[in-house]
Amino acid sequence: MVVLSSPSPLRTKKTRAIGIPVIDLSLDTATLASHIITACQDYGFFKLVNHGVPIDVISKMEEIAQGFFSKPASEKVKVKANPPSPFGYGCRNIGFNGDIGELEYILLQANSLAFGSEDTFNVISDHPTDFSHAVDNYINAVKGLTCGLLEILAIGLSLPDTDVFSRFIQDVDNDSCFRVNHYPGVKTDGHPSNQPNPVHRIGFGEHSDPQIFTILRSNDVPGLQISTADGLWIPVTTEPTDFCVFVGDALEVMTNGRFKSVRHRVMANMSSKSRVSMMYFAAPALNEWISPIPQMISPGNIRLYKSFTWNEYKKAAYSLRLGDQRIDRFKCHSSLC
């Protein structure tokens, strides 16, 4: 059960002109739950402030990541395969289906730091012990934040079990992962005539996250955009202390479509400063069943999705291109679903 501070004045606001919800975690539980639920319904996304994750934990993780990405390419590619299979270092190639982006990244299992041998850690960092401690501290902090947010959602939905969502993440066998993306700066002038103008180049293509929740922290370099229900792309401004929270496909299924997984993308970085984003993808264990929870189904809200294991959905999701509609494959087509 998440423990919150005492009630405080309402400090939920919307980003000027584009309406992206910004939610203060120090609100009283009832108000907080109401605003998070509204954000998950209307956008599948919100920005979170006063989240309680220590700034030194965030900055240390970013420092360690920047240290790795500043290494020569010949050193970085030693960290397993490119693209990762599944964990390791990747550059431009996103997955195994031909998707390309203007980025490089590290993908790590969030459930264990047994990412590789001691030699691998030596490649990632000149101080491998510092690297492992930074990752461990960051993951533990955002995992706790994720579970707290999911419990608040359960309270707001008046569900009898407040851990109905968070138990998937608390499971020692959860399949959560941690990814750090680095988007180098792209100059806007003097680009070859046969290359698209950087303003139209994609850093990471349109997609929704298949997991339950994604917690993202990025530096103050722009690029992230989310899509509204009517297909309008809107930019997300960032502050160094904010987190961005994304509803994933699995949570959309569990809420029987009440919450919508948000489609998002990152445009190529046109700043001289690198964009670095760190994402914790909260996922269940591979053998866990994902299905609409009973309280989300009623005569007025028929069941929309089939039941499936996380492993089944994960395989289906990663067999497709980024922009493909993955969740549609698991929708019900009759009342007997």
C-alpha positions as CSV (number, residue, x, y, z in Angstrom):
1,M,0.0,0.0,0.0
2,V,1.4,3.4,-0.9
3,V,1.9,5.9,1.9
4,L,1.2,9.5,0.9
5,S,1.8,12.8,2.6
6,S,-1.0,14.7,4.3
7,P,-3.5,16.5,2.0
8,S,-2.2,19.6,0.3
9,P,-3.8,22.2,-2.0
10,L,-4.6,21.0,-5.5
11,R,-1.5,21.4,-7.7
12,T,-2.6,19.6,-10.8
13,K,-2.2,21.7,-13.9
14,K,-2.0,21.3,-17.7
15,T,0.8,22.2,-19.9
16,R,0.1,25.5,-21.6
17,A,-1.7,25.3,-25.0
18,I,-1.5,21.5,-25.4
19,G,-3.2,20.2,-22.3
20,I,-0.7,17.5,-21.2
21,P,-1.6,16.7,-17.5
22,V,1.1,17.5,-14.9
23,I,0.3,15.8,-11.6
24,D,1.9,16.4,-8.2
25,L,2.4,13.2,-6.2
26,S,2.0,15.0,-2.9
27,L,-1.7,15.5,-3.4
28,D,-4.1,13.7,-1.1
29,T,-4.9,10.1,-2.2
30,A,-8.5,10.7,-3.4
31,T,-7.6,13.8,-5.5
32,L,-4.4,12.2,-6.8
33,A,-6.3,9.0,-7.9
34,S,-9.0,11.1,-9.6
35,H,-6.5,13.1,-11.7
36,I,-4.3,10.1,-12.6
37,I,-7.4,8.2,-13.8
38,T,-8.5,11.1,-15.9
39,A,-5.1,11.4,-17.4
40,C,-4.9,7.7,-18.2
41,Q,-8.3,7.8,-19.8
42,D,-7.8,11.0,-21.9
43,Y,-4.2,10.7,-22.8
44,G,-2.7,7.4,-21.6
45,F,0.1,9.7,-20.4
46,F,1.0,12.3,-17.7
47,K,3.9,14.1,-16.3
48,L,4.7,13.6,-12.6
49,V,6.3,16.1,-10.2
50,N,7.3,15.8,-6.5
51,H,7.7,12.0,-7.2
52,G,10.1,11.5,-4.3
53,V,12.9,9.8,-6.4
54,P,16.2,11.4,-5.0
55,I,17.8,13.7,-7.5
56,D,21.2,12.2,-6.8
57,V,19.9,8.8,-7.8
58,I,18.7,10.3,-11.1
59,S,21.8,12.4,-11.8
60,K,24.2,9.5,-11.0
61,M,22.4,7.2,-13.4
62,E,22.5,9.9,-16.1
63,E,26.2,10.5,-15.5
64,I,27.0,6.8,-15.8
65,A,25.0,6.6,-19.0
66,Q,26.7,9.6,-20.5
67,G,30.1,8.1,-19.7
68,F,29.3,5.0,-21.6
69,F,27.9,6.8,-24.7
70,S,30.9,9.1,-24.8
71,K,33.1,6.0,-25.4
72,P,34.4,5.3,-29.0
73,A,32.0,3.2,-31.1
74,S,34.6,0.4,-31.2
75,E,34.3,0.0,-27.5
76,K,30.5,0.3,-27.3
77,V,29.8,-2.4,-29.8
78,K,31.6,-4.9,-27.6
79,V,28.6,-4.9,-25.3
80,K,26.9,-7.9,-26.8
81,A,25.2,-7.7,-30.2
82,N,23.8,-4.8,-32.3
83,P,20.8,-4.9,-32.1
84,P,20.7,-6.4,-28.6
85,S,19.6,-10.1,-28.4
86,P,17.8,-9.1,-26.3
87,F,20.0,-7.2,-23.9
88,G,23.1,-5.1,-24.7
89,Y,24.1,-2.1,-26.9
90,G,22.2,-1.0,-30.0
91,C,22.9,1.7,-32.5
92,R,20.3,2.9,-35.1
93,N,18.7,-0.6,-35.5
94,I,15.6,-0.9,-33.4
95,G,14.6,-4.6,-32.9
96,F,14.8,-7.1,-35.7
97,N,12.2,-5.9,-38.2
98,G,14.1,-3.2,-40.1
99,D,13.1,-0.2,-37.9
100,I,15.8,2.5,-37.9
101,G,16.3,5.4,-35.6
102,E,18.6,8.3,-34.9
103,L,19.9,6.9,-31.6
104,E,22.0,4.5,-29.7
105,Y,21.0,2.7,-26.6
106,I,21.6,0.2,-23.8
107,L,18.9,-2.3,-22.9
108,L,19.2,-4.1,-19.5
109,Q,17.1,-6.6,-17.6
110,A,15.6,-4.7,-14.7
111,N,15.2,-7.7,-12.5
112,S,18.9,-8.5,-12.2
113,L,22.2,-6.9,-12.7
114,A,23.6,-10.2,-14.1
115,F,23.7,-8.5,-17.5
116,G,27.0,-9.9,-18.5
117,S,30.4,-11.0,-17.4
118,E,32.8,-8.8,-15.5
119,D,34.5,-8.1,-18.8
120,T,31.1,-6.7,-20.1
121,F,30.8,-4.4,-17.2
122,N,34.3,-3.2,-17.8
123,V,33.2,-2.2,-21.3
124,I,30.2,-0.4,-20.1
125,S,32.0,1.6,-17.5
126,D,35.6,2.3,-16.4
127,H,34.1,1.8,-12.9
128,P,31.9,-1.3,-13.2
129,T,30.9,-1.4,-9.5
130,D,29.7,2.2,-9.7
131,F,27.7,1.4,-12.8
132,S,26.0,-1.6,-11.2
133,H,25.2,0.4,-8.0
134,A,23.8,3.3,-10.1
135,V,21.5,1.1,-12.1
136,D,20.4,-0.9,-9.0
137,N,19.6,2.3,-7.1
138,Y,17.7,3.8,-10.0
139,I,15.7,0.7,-10.8
140,N,14.7,0.2,-7.2
141,A,13.5,3.8,-6.9
142,V,11.4,3.8,-10.1
143,K,10.1,0.4,-9.4
144,G,8.8,1.6,-6.0
145,L,7.3,4.6,-7.7
146,T,5.6,2.5,-10.3
147,C,4.0,0.2,-7.7
148,G,2.8,3.2,-5.7
149,L,1.1,4.7,-8.8
150,L,-0.5,1.4,-9.7
151,E,-1.9,1.0,-6.2
152,I,-3.3,4.6,-6.4
153,L,-5.0,3.6,-9.6
154,A,-6.6,0.6,-8.0
155,I,-7.9,2.8,-5.1
156,G,-9.3,5.3,-7.6
157,L,-11.1,2.5,-9.5
158,S,-12.5,1.2,-6.1
159,L,-11.0,-2.2,-6.7
160,P,-11.0,-4.6,-3.7
161,D,-7.4,-5.5,-4.1
162,T,-5.1,-2.5,-4.2
163,D,-2.3,-4.7,-5.5
164,V,-4.2,-6.0,-8.5
165,F,-1.8,-4.2,-10.8
166,S,1.3,-3.8,-8.7
167,R,1.6,-7.4,-7.8
168,F,2.8,-8.1,-11.3
169,I,5.8,-5.8,-10.8
170,Q,6.5,-7.0,-7.2
171,D,6.8,-10.6,-8.5
172,V,10.5,-11.6,-8.3
173,D,10.1,-13.1,-11.8
174,N,8.8,-10.0,-13.4
175,D,10.0,-9.3,-16.9
176,S,10.6,-5.6,-16.5
177,C,13.5,-4.0,-18.3
178,F,15.5,-0.8,-18.3
179,R,16.6,1.1,-21.3
180,V,18.7,4.2,-21.8
181,N,18.5,6.0,-25.1
182,H,21.0,8.5,-26.4
183,Y,20.1,10.9,-29.3
184,P,23.1,12.7,-30.6
185,G,22.6,16.3,-31.9
186,V,21.6,16.7,-35.6
187,K,22.6,19.8,-37.4
188,T,19.8,21.5,-39.3
189,D,22.0,23.1,-42.0
190,G,24.3,21.7,-44.5
191,H,22.7,18.3,-44.6
192,P,23.1,16.2,-47.8
193,S,20.4,16.9,-50.4
194,N,19.5,13.2,-50.5
195,Q,18.8,13.2,-46.8
196,P,15.5,14.4,-45.2
197,N,15.7,17.6,-43.3
198,P,16.4,16.9,-39.6
199,V,13.1,18.5,-38.6
200,H,11.3,15.6,-40.3
201,R,13.7,12.8,-39.2
202,I,12.7,10.3,-36.6
203,G,14.8,9.5,-33.6
204,F,12.5,6.6,-32.5
205,G,9.4,5.7,-34.5
206,E,5.8,5.8,-33.5
207,H,4.7,3.0,-31.2
208,S,3.0,2.1,-27.9
209,D,4.7,0.2,-25.2
210,P,3.5,-3.3,-24.7
211,Q,4.2,-3.4,-20.9
212,I,1.9,-2.3,-18.1
213,F,3.5,1.1,-17.3
214,T,6.6,3.0,-18.5
215,I,8.4,5.6,-16.3
216,L,10.6,7.9,-18.4
217,R,13.1,10.5,-17.3
218,S,14.9,12.7,-19.8
219,N,17.1,15.7,-19.7
220,D,15.8,19.1,-20.9
221,V,16.4,18.4,-24.7
222,P,13.1,18.2,-26.6
223,G,12.0,15.5,-29.0
224,L,9.3,13.4,-27.3
225,Q,5.8,13.6,-28.9
226,I,2.6,11.9,-28.0
227,S,-0.4,11.2,-30.2
228,T,-3.9,12.3,-29.1
229,A,-7.0,10.1,-29.7
230,D,-7.6,12.1,-33.0
231,G,-4.1,11.6,-34.2
232,L,-2.7,15.0,-33.4
233,W,1.0,14.9,-32.5
234,I,1.9,17.2,-29.6
235,P,5.4,17.9,-28.1
236,V,6.1,17.1,-24.5
237,T,8.2,19.7,-22.7
238,T,10.5,18.3,-20.0
239,E,12.1,19.5,-16.9
240,P,15.1,17.8,-15.3
241,T,13.2,16.7,-12.2
242,D,10.0,15.5,-14.0
243,F,9.0,11.9,-14.9
244,C,6.8,11.0,-17.8
245,V,4.4,8.1,-17.2
246,F,3.0,6.1,-20.1
247,V,0.1,3.6,-20.1
248,G,1.1,0.4,-21.8
249,D,-0.9,-2.2,-23.8
250,A,-1.1,-4.6,-20.9
251,L,-2.8,-2.0,-18.7
252,E,-5.2,-1.1,-21.4
253,V,-6.2,-4.8,-21.6
254,M,-6.5,-5.1,-17.8
255,T,-8.8,-2.1,-17.6
256,N,-10.8,-3.4,-20.6
257,G,-10.0,-0.4,-22.7
258,R,-10.8,2.3,-20.1
259,F,-7.2,3.3,-20.0
260,K,-5.6,3.8,-23.5
261,S,-2.0,2.9,-24.2
262,V,-0.4,6.0,-25.7
263,R,1.3,6.1,-29.1
264,H,4.5,8.2,-29.0
265,R,7.6,8.9,-30.9
266,V,10.9,10.9,-30.6
267,M,12.0,13.3,-33.3
268,A,15.6,13.5,-34.3
269,N,17.5,15.8,-31.9
270,M,18.2,19.2,-33.5
271,S,20.1,20.5,-30.4
272,S,23.8,20.7,-30.0
273,K,23.2,19.0,-26.6
274,S,22.5,15.2,-26.6
275,R,19.1,14.0,-25.5
276,V,19.3,11.2,-22.9
277,S,16.2,9.3,-21.8
278,M,15.9,6.6,-19.2
279,M,13.0,4.2,-19.3
280,Y,11.8,1.6,-16.8
281,F,9.3,-0.7,-18.5
282,A,7.2,-2.5,-15.9
283,A,6.1,-5.9,-17.1
284,P,4.7,-9.1,-15.6
285,A,6.5,-12.5,-15.4
286,L,6.4,-14.3,-18.7
287,N,3.9,-16.9,-17.6
288,E,1.4,-14.4,-16.1
289,W,-2.0,-14.2,-17.7
290,I,-3.2,-10.8,-18.9
291,S,-6.9,-10.2,-19.2
292,P,-9.6,-7.6,-18.3
293,I,-10.2,-7.6,-14.5
294,P,-13.8,-8.6,-13.6
295,Q,-14.7,-5.2,-12.2
296,M,-14.0,-3.6,-15.6
297,I,-16.7,-5.8,-17.3
298,S,-20.4,-5.2,-17.0
299,P,-23.5,-5.4,-19.2
300,G,-22.7,-1.8,-20.2
301,N,-19.0,-2.6,-20.7
302,I,-18.6,-5.8,-22.6
303,R,-15.3,-7.6,-22.6
304,L,-13.0,-6.2,-25.3
305,Y,-9.9,-8.4,-25.1
306,K,-9.0,-12.0,-25.0
307,S,-6.8,-13.6,-22.3
308,F,-3.2,-14.3,-23.1
309,T,0.1,-14.7,-21.3
310,W,2.6,-11.9,-21.2
311,N,5.0,-14.2,-23.1
312,E,2.5,-14.6,-25.9
313,Y,1.9,-10.9,-26.2
314,K,5.5,-10.0,-26.0
315,K,6.4,-12.4,-28.8
316,A,3.6,-11.0,-30.9
317,A,4.5,-7.4,-30.2
318,Y,8.2,-7.8,-31.1
319,S,7.4,-9.7,-34.3
320,L,5.9,-6.6,-35.8
321,R,7.2,-3.2,-37.0
322,L,7.1,-0.3,-34.6
323,G,4.0,1.4,-36.1
324,D,1.9,-1.7,-36.3
325,Q,-1.2,-2.0,-34.2
326,R,-0.3,-4.9,-32.0
327,I,-3.1,-4.9,-29.5
328,D,-5.8,-5.3,-32.2
329,R,-4.8,-9.0,-32.6
330,F,-6.0,-9.7,-29.1
331,K,-9.4,-8.0,-29.3
332,C,-12.6,-10.1,-28.9
333,H,-14.8,-10.5,-31.9
334,S,-17.8,-12.0,-30.1
335,S,-19.6,-12.0,-26.7
336,L,-18.1,-15.4,-26.0
337,C,-14.5,-14.1,-25.8
